[in-house]
């Protein structure tokens, strides 16, 4: 028998002995106190109806206070919880000084650092740095590609998964992609270290590790071409060219019957996909098709 029926029969004084035992074992002790205090309102009349009991239940529920279990340890738990939450809020809002900035495909952005150095991020790239101790430790982590204009001051480190670039005040570009690490110095002096290979670069010098192979080179450019919405390549595997095309246009590129390790030298623009595709396929004797707005298929010509 459910609790409501027991209470209703109790109000009518119709409980059997076995039902009285069930009634006395009801889990909510407060309801018994409440009934004892208020039962005369129902039992005084011989014309009590079911509606009276429903009203009783409604009134009881509206005035019922939540049952609290006594636990000597609960005050300490509450205090500990307040301390933990408070510390969490403090450390989140007052001590979290790590800044993380990233770009999406086909997007670029310029960031000014605390010392007024500037970083321009290429597509699908990110940097992370600590603003709290920046004055004493000018260092940031880079994933992707970025152009730096560093204000003169203490040593400035750019840390990547492939190596570290150290400067004082200069302008340089760092590209760190899968199996591709390249540093180009445009002004001043740059020190680059990757594994056991350390070099000092002057303006116009390049440092490259591609698929584990180290090479040095020269450039006559005064800044990286991607700042002018152009990507340029010199003897770079065609697969890397296609990956850069995907980043700049937020598309997917697949290829058929081509050797993706063939070296490519040339450029493509970032503002017209079809012109970019023509620029990279014609010199390689290839064709392309726009399978969908976001899918491009590159074909090698059959022999």
Secondary structure, 3 states (H helix, E strand, C coil): CCHHHHHHHHHCCCCCHHHHHHHHCCCCHHHHHHHHHHCHHHHCCCCCCHHHHHHHHHHHHHHCCCCCCCCCCHHHHHHHHHHHHHHHHHHHHHCCCEEEEECCCCCCEEEECCCCCEEEECCCCEEEEECCCCCCCEEEEEEEEEEEECCCCCCEEEECCCCEEEECCCEEEEEEECCEEEEEEEECEEEEEECCEEEEEECCEEEEEECCEEEEEECCCCCCHHHHCEEEEEEEEHHHHHHHHHHHHCCEEEEECCCCCCEEEEEEECCCHHHHHHHHHHHHCEEEEEEECCEEEEEECCC
